[in-house]
Amino acid sequence: MSNGEPWEFFGRIEDLENITKGLEATKTRARDNSLVGILAFGFAFLAFNKSAPHRARASKDELMPLLKKTRLSQPMLDALEQMMLIVCDTLDQQD
């Protein structure tokens, strides 16, 4: 501001606001991508167990320790396990 442009400060604030809006959009995209990933995982789990629905729960129990070794966050692990349980319940109803 010493260069004679006293309003430059407000321009910088506007720049920061635009950056913040971009970050919010990135956060939304990351959440959307996570949800799509969870759904894709669920559909793959369903397809894998569709031919032998009686093995779905055992398959879930075998898969969870492998997923835990991947260093996924606990909320993501919980979401994937919940998705597998939904698939297991769905397959149980079809028997």
C-alpha positions in Angstrom: 0.0 0.0 0.0 3.0 2.3 0.2 3.1 2.5 -3.6 0.2 4.8 -3.7 -2.6 2.2 -4.2 -4.6 2.3 -0.9 -7.3 0.0 -2.3 -5.0 -2.8 -3.2 -5.8 -4.4 0.1 -9.4 -4.9 -0.9 -8.4 -6.5 -4.1 -6.3 -9.0 -2.1 -9.4 -9.8 0.0 -11.4 -10.5 -3.1 -8.6 -12.8 -4.4 -8.7 -14.7 -1.1 -12.5 -15.0 -1.3 -12.2 -16.5 -4.8 -9.6 -19.0 -3.6 -11.9 -19.9 -0.7 -14.8 -20.6 -3.1 -12.5 -22.8 -5.1 -11.5 -24.7 -2.0 -15.1 -25.3 -1.1 -15.8 -26.7 -4.6 -12.7 -29.0 -4.2 -14.1 -30.2 -0.9 -17.5 -31.0 -2.5 -15.8 -32.8 -5.4 -13.7 -34.9 -2.9 -16.9 -35.9 -1.0 -18.6 -36.7 -4.3 -15.7 -38.8 -5.4 -15.7 -40.7 -2.0 -19.4 -41.5 -2.4 -19.0 -42.7 -5.9 -16.0 -44.9 -4.8 -18.1 -46.4 -1.9 -21.0 -47.1 -4.3 -18.6 -48.7 -6.9 -17.1 -50.8 -4.1 -20.6 -51.9 -3.1 -21.6 -52.9 -6.6 -18.3 -54.8 -7.1 -18.9 -56.6 -3.8 -22.5 -57.4 -4.9 -21.3 -58.7 -8.3 -18.6 -60.8 -6.6 -21.1 -62.4 -4.2 -24.2 -62.6 -6.3 -23.5 -66.2 -7.5 -22.9 -67.4 -3.9 -25.0 -65.2 -1.6 -24.5 -67.5 1.4 -20.8 -66.6 1.3 -21.2 -62.8 1.3 -20.8 -62.4 5.1 -17.7 -64.6 5.2 -16.4 -62.6 2.2 -16.9 -59.4 4.2 -15.1 -60.8 7.2 -12.2 -61.8 5.0 -12.1 -58.5 3.2 -12.2 -56.1 6.2 -8.7 -57.1 7.6 -7.2 -56.5 4.1 -8.9 -53.1 3.8 -7.6 -52.1 7.3 -4.0 -52.8 6.1 -4.5 -50.2 3.3 -4.4 -47.3 5.8 -7.8 -46.0 4.8 -9.3 -43.6 7.3 -11.6 -45.1 9.9 -14.7 -43.3 8.6 -14.0 -44.7 5.1 -13.5 -48.2 6.5 -16.7 -47.9 8.4 -18.5 -46.7 5.3 -17.2 -49.6 3.2 -18.1 -52.1 5.9 -21.6 -50.6 6.1 -21.9 -50.9 2.3 -20.9 -54.6 2.5 -23.5 -55.2 5.3 -26.2 -53.6 3.1 -25.2 -55.9 0.3 -25.2 -58.9 2.6 -28.7 -58.0 3.9 -29.9 -57.6 0.3 -28.5 -60.9 -0.7 -30.1 -62.6 2.4 -33.5 -61.3 1.4 -33.2 -62.8 -2.1 -32.5 -66.3 -0.7 
